[in-house]
Amino acid sequence: MPNPTATFNTTEGTFTAEIFMDTLPITASNFVDLCNTGFYNGVHFHRVIDGFMLQFGCPHAKNAKAQNSGTGGPKPGSTYTCGGRTITRDANEGCIPDELVDKTSNEPGTLSMANTGAPNSGGSQFFVNTVHNEFLDWFRPDLGESQHPVFGRVVTGMDIVNKIGKARCDSNDNPNTPIMMNTITIA
């Protein structure tokens, strides 16, 4: 069965990505579930850094200027299905288990799980790399302590990703002109 694709319909345009269900099924299934339930609809990009990445997926960012953007995640204790089994998100913060198995690097156009730096702290937030950020690779401890597994890759619309990546931002890396995710659809 081929990997699913996600179509990201933003206020700046549309891009699509292959979601790596074959190599990171726990992470990919979590993402697909959140997309299919409309979790991301109406959420704004809350962190955009030119020459680095664009971060998205915090439910607090439905308000484009929320002070707590970047701190939220899925509903604690909620569930999703992965390969016929039910996985329960963490009861405190809605986090999922780390899935450090595939060694795809954080290259331009890859989607990678955001986390707090602590083990098993990813949930709904992810980022799209606009440059090669190999220091974020979980399998490169010689380059740093970050552990961000790649669970997808942009296949069309990288020009839209780069356009968002050039947005003028405030001192907190929040775009001055809000950029919203209208919908993410899975096919």
Contacts in CASP RR format, 6 or more apart in sequence:
PFRMAT RR
TARGET T0000
AUTHOR 0000-0000-0000
METHOD contacts of the structure
MODEL  1
MPNPTATFNTTEGTFTAEIFMDTLPITASNFVDLCNTGFYNGVHFHRVID
GFMLQFGCPHAKNAKAQNSGTGGPKPGSTYTCGGRTITRDANEGCIPDEL
VDKTSNEPGTLSMANTGAPNSGGSQFFVNTVHNEFLDWFRPDLGESQHPV
FGRVVTGMDIVNKIGKARCDSNDNPNTPIMMNTITIA
3 18 0 8 1.000
3 19 0 8 1.000
3 20 0 8 1.000
3 21 0 8 1.000
3 22 0 8 1.000
3 28 0 8 1.000
4 18 0 8 1.000
4 19 0 8 1.000
4 21 0 8 1.000
4 28 0 8 1.000
4 32 0 8 1.000
4 186 0 8 1.000
4 187 0 8 1.000
5 16 0 8 1.000
5 17 0 8 1.000
5 18 0 8 1.000
5 19 0 8 1.000
5 155 0 8 1.000
5 186 0 8 1.000
5 187 0 8 1.000
6 16 0 8 1.000
6 17 0 8 1.000
6 19 0 8 1.000
6 31 0 8 1.000
6 32 0 8 1.000
6 35 0 8 1.000
6 184 0 8 1.000
6 185 0 8 1.000
6 186 0 8 1.000
7 14 0 8 1.000
7 15 0 8 1.000
7 16 0 8 1.000
7 183 0 8 1.000
7 184 0 8 1.000
7 185 0 8 1.000
7 186 0 8 1.000
7 187 0 8 1.000
8 14 0 8 1.000
8 15 0 8 1.000
8 16 0 8 1.000
8 17 0 8 1.000
8 181 0 8 1.000
8 184 0 8 1.000
9 181 0 8 1.000
9 182 0 8 1.000
9 183 0 8 1.000
9 184 0 8 1.000
9 185 0 8 1.000
10 45 0 8 1.000
10 160 0 8 1.000
10 164 0 8 1.000
10 179 0 8 1.000
10 180 0 8 1.000
10 181 0 8 1.000
10 182 0 8 1.000
11 178 0 8 1.000
11 179 0 8 1.000
11 180 0 8 1.000
11 182 0 8 1.000
12 160 0 8 1.000
12 163 0 8 1.000
12 164 0 8 1.000
12 179 0 8 1.000
13 160 0 8 1.000
13 163 0 8 1.000
14 157 0 8 1.000
14 160 0 8 1.000
15 154 0 8 1.000
15 156 0 8 1.000
15 157 0 8 1.000
15 158 0 8 1.000
15 160 0 8 1.000
15 161 0 8 1.000
16 154 0 8 1.000
16 155 0 8 1.000
16 156 0 8 1.000
16 157 0 8 1.000
17 109 0 8 1.000
17 111 0 8 1.000
17 152 0 8 1.000
17 153 0 8 1.000
17 154 0 8 1.000
17 155 0 8 1.000
18 152 0 8 1.000
18 153 0 8 1.000
18 155 0 8 1.000
19 28 0 8 1.000
19 31 0 8 1.000
19 32 0 8 1.000
19 111 0 8 1.000
19 151 0 8 1.000
19 152 0 8 1.000
19 186 0 8 1.000
20 27 0 8 1.000
20 28 0 8 1.000
20 102 0 8 1.000
20 104 0 8 1.000
20 150 0 8 1.000
20 151 0 8 1.000
20 152 0 8 1.000
20 153 0 8 1.000
21 28 0 8 1.000
21 29 0 8 1.000
21 32 0 8 1.000
23 101 0 8 1.000
23 102 0 8 1.000
23 104 0 8 1.000
24 99 0 8 1.000
24 101 0 8 1.000
24 102 0 8 1.000
24 149 0 8 1.000
24 150 0 8 1.000
24 151 0 8 1.000
25 82 0 8 1.000
25 83 0 8 1.000
25 99 0 8 1.000
26 82 0 8 1.000
26 87 0 8 1.000
26 96 0 8 1.000
26 97 0 8 1.000
26 99 0 8 1.000
27 96 0 8 1.000
27 99 0 8 1.000
27 113 0 8 1.000
27 149 0 8 1.000
27 151 0 8 1.000
28 151 0 8 1.000
28 152 0 8 1.000
29 80 0 8 1.000
29 81 0 8 1.000
29 82 0 8 1.000
29 83 0 8 1.000
29 87 0 8 1.000
30 74 0 8 1.000
30 80 0 8 1.000
30 82 0 8 1.000
30 87 0 8 1.000
30 89 0 8 1.000
30 96 0 8 1.000
30 123 0 8 1.000
30 124 0 8 1.000
31 126 0 8 1.000
31 151 0 8 1.000
32 186 0 8 1.000
33 80 0 8 1.000
33 81 0 8 1.000
34 40 0 8 1.000
34 74 0 8 1.000
34 80 0 8 1.000
34 124 0 8 1.000
35 184 0 8 1.000
35 185 0 8 1.000
35 186 0 8 1.000
36 186 0 8 1.000
38 183 0 8 1.000
38 184 0 8 1.000
39 59 0 8 1.000
39 74 0 8 1.000
39 124 0 8 1.000
40 56 0 8 1.000
40 57 0 8 1.000
40 124 0 8 1.000
40 181 0 8 1.000
40 183 0 8 1.000
40 184 0 8 1.000
41 181 0 8 1.000
41 182 0 8 1.000
41 183 0 8 1.000
41 184 0 8 1.000
42 62 0 8 1.000
42 180 0 8 1.000
42 181 0 8 1.000
42 182 0 8 1.000
43 56 0 8 1.000
43 57 0 8 1.000
43 58 0 8 1.000
43 59 0 8 1.000
43 61 0 8 1.000
43 62 0 8 1.000
43 180 0 8 1.000
43 181 0 8 1.000
44 56 0 8 1.000
44 61 0 8 1.000
44 62 0 8 1.000
44 63 0 8 1.000
44 64 0 8 1.000
44 69 0 8 1.000
44 175 0 8 1.000
44 178 0 8 1.000
44 179 0 8 1.000
44 180 0 8 1.000
44 181 0 8 1.000
45 54 0 8 1.000
45 55 0 8 1.000
45 56 0 8 1.000
45 61 0 8 1.000
45 164 0 8 1.000
45 167 0 8 1.000
45 175 0 8 1.000
45 179 0 8 1.000
45 180 0 8 1.000
45 181 0 8 1.000
46 55 0 8 1.000
46 56 0 8 1.000
46 57 0 8 1.000
46 58 0 8 1.000
46 60 0 8 1.000
46 61 0 8 1.000
46 66 0 8 1.000
46 69 0 8 1.000
46 70 0 8 1.000
46 174 0 8 1.000
47 54 0 8 1.000
47 55 0 8 1.000
47 69 0 8 1.000
47 70 0 8 1.000
47 127 0 8 1.000
47 172 0 8 1.000
47 173 0 8 1.000
47 174 0 8 1.000
48 54 0 8 1.000
48 55 0 8 1.000
48 164 0 8 1.000
48 165 0 8 1.000
48 167 0 8 1.000
48 169 0 8 1.000
48 173 0 8 1.000
48 174 0 8 1.000
48 175 0 8 1.000
48 179 0 8 1.000
49 165 0 8 1.000
49 169 0 8 1.000
49 173 0 8 1.000
50 130 0 8 1.000
50 165 0 8 1.000
50 166 0 8 1.000
51 130 0 8 1.000
51 131 0 8 1.000
51 165 0 8 1.000
52 129 0 8 1.000
52 130 0 8 1.000
52 131 0 8 1.000
52 133 0 8 1.000
53 127 0 8 1.000
53 128 0 8 1.000
53 129 0 8 1.000
53 130 0 8 1.000
53 131 0 8 1.000
53 133 0 8 1.000
54 127 0 8 1.000
54 128 0 8 1.000
54 130 0 8 1.000
54 161 0 8 1.000
54 164 0 8 1.000
54 165 0 8 1.000
55 70 0 8 1.000
55 114 0 8 1.000
55 125 0 8 1.000
55 126 0 8 1.000
55 127 0 8 1.000
56 125 0 8 1.000
56 126 0 8 1.000
56 127 0 8 1.000
56 128 0 8 1.000
56 181 0 8 1.000
57 73 0 8 1.000
57 124 0 8 1.000
57 125 0 8 1.000
57 126 0 8 1.000
57 181 0 8 1.000
58 69 0 8 1.000
58 70 0 8 1.000
58 71 0 8 1.000
58 72 0 8 1.000
58 73 0 8 1.000
58 124 0 8 1.000
58 125 0 8 1.000
59 72 0 8 1.000
59 73 0 8 1.000
59 124 0 8 1.000
60 66 0 8 1.000
60 68 0 8 1.000
60 69 0 8 1.000
60 70 0 8 1.000
60 71 0 8 1.000
60 72 0 8 1.000
61 69 0 8 1.000
61 70 0 8 1.000
63 69 0 8 1.000
64 174 0 8 1.000
64 175 0 8 1.000
64 178 0 8 1.000
64 180 0 8 1.000
65 174 0 8 1.000
65 178 0 8 1.000
69 174 0 8 1.000
70 125 0 8 1.000
72 93 0 8 1.000
72 124 0 8 1.000
72 125 0 8 1.000
73 93 0 8 1.000
73 94 0 8 1.000
73 95 0 8 1.000
73 123 0 8 1.000
73 124 0 8 1.000
73 125 0 8 1.000
74 89 0 8 1.000
74 94 0 8 1.000
74 123 0 8 1.000
74 124 0 8 1.000
75 89 0 8 1.000
75 94 0 8 1.000
76 89 0 8 1.000
76 90 0 8 1.000
76 91 0 8 1.000
76 92 0 8 1.000
76 93 0 8 1.000
76 94 0 8 1.000
77 88 0 8 1.000
77 89 0 8 1.000
77 90 0 8 1.000
77 91 0 8 1.000
77 94 0 8 1.000
78 88 0 8 1.000
78 89 0 8 1.000
78 94 0 8 1.000
79 86 0 8 1.000
79 87 0 8 1.000
79 88 0 8 1.000
79 89 0 8 1.000
80 86 0 8 1.000
80 87 0 8 1.000
80 89 0 8 1.000
81 87 0 8 1.000
87 96 0 8 1.000
87 97 0 8 1.000
89 95 0 8 1.000
89 96 0 8 1.000
89 123 0 8 1.000
90 96 0 8 1.000
90 120 0 8 1.000
93 121 0 8 1.000
93 123 0 8 1.000
94 123 0 8 1.000
95 115 0 8 1.000
95 120 0 8 1.000
95 121 0 8 1.000
95 122 0 8 1.000
95 123 0 8 1.000
96 120 0 8 1.000
96 122 0 8 1.000
96 123 0 8 1.000
97 120 0 8 1.000
98 115 0 8 1.000
98 119 0 8 1.000
98 120 0 8 1.000
98 122 0 8 1.000
98 138 0 8 1.000
98 147 0 8 1.000
98 149 0 8 1.000
99 149 0 8 1.000
99 151 0 8 1.000
100 138 0 8 1.000
100 139 0 8 1.000
100 147 0 8 1.000
100 149 0 8 1.000
101 149 0 8 1.000
102 149 0 8 1.000
102 150 0 8 1.000
103 137 0 8 1.000
103 139 0 8 1.000
104 110 0 8 1.000
104 150 0 8 1.000
104 152 0 8 1.000
104 153 0 8 1.000
105 132 0 8 1.000
105 134 0 8 1.000
105 137 0 8 1.000
105 150 0 8 1.000
106 112 0 8 1.000
106 129 0 8 1.000
106 132 0 8 1.000
106 133 0 8 1.000
106 134 0 8 1.000
106 136 0 8 1.000
106 137 0 8 1.000
106 148 0 8 1.000
106 150 0 8 1.000
107 129 0 8 1.000
107 132 0 8 1.000
107 134 0 8 1.000
107 150 0 8 1.000
108 129 0 8 1.000
108 130 0 8 1.000
108 131 0 8 1.000
108 132 0 8 1.000
108 158 0 8 1.000
109 128 0 8 1.000
109 129 0 8 1.000
109 130 0 8 1.000
109 153 0 8 1.000
109 154 0 8 1.000
109 158 0 8 1.000
109 161 0 8 1.000
110 128 0 8 1.000
110 129 0 8 1.000
110 150 0 8 1.000
110 152 0 8 1.000
110 153 0 8 1.000
110 154 0 8 1.000
111 126 0 8 1.000
111 127 0 8 1.000
111 128 0 8 1.000
111 150 0 8 1.000
111 151 0 8 1.000
111 152 0 8 1.000
111 153 0 8 1.000
111 154 0 8 1.000
112 126 0 8 1.000
112 127 0 8 1.000
112 128 0 8 1.000
112 129 0 8 1.000
112 136 0 8 1.000
112 148 0 8 1.000
112 149 0 8 1.000
112 150 0 8 1.000
112 151 0 8 1.000
113 122 0 8 1.000
113 123 0 8 1.000
113 125 0 8 1.000
113 126 0 8 1.000
113 148 0 8 1.000
113 149 0 8 1.000
113 151 0 8 1.000
114 122 0 8 1.000
114 125 0 8 1.000
114 126 0 8 1.000
114 127 0 8 1.000
114 148 0 8 1.000
115 121 0 8 1.000
115 122 0 8 1.000
115 123 0 8 1.000
115 125 0 8 1.000
115 147 0 8 1.000
115 148 0 8 1.000
116 122 0 8 1.000
117 145 0 8 1.000
117 146 0 8 1.000
117 147 0 8 1.000
119 147 0 8 1.000
126 151 0 8 1.000
127 148 0 8 1.000
128 154 0 8 1.000
128 161 0 8 1.000
129 136 0 8 1.000
130 161 0 8 1.000
130 162 0 8 1.000
130 165 0 8 1.000
134 140 0 8 1.000
134 143 0 8 1.000
135 143 0 8 1.000
135 144 0 8 1.000
135 146 0 8 1.000
136 146 0 8 1.000
136 148 0 8 1.000
137 143 0 8 1.000
137 146 0 8 1.000
137 148 0 8 1.000
138 146 0 8 1.000
138 147 0 8 1.000
138 148 0 8 1.000
138 149 0 8 1.000
154 161 0 8 1.000
164 175 0 8 1.000
164 179 0 8 1.000
167 175 0 8 1.000
167 176 0 8 1.000
167 177 0 8 1.000
167 179 0 8 1.000
168 175 0 8 1.000
168 176 0 8 1.000
168 177 0 8 1.000
169 175 0 8 1.000
169 176 0 8 1.000
170 176 0 8 1.000
END
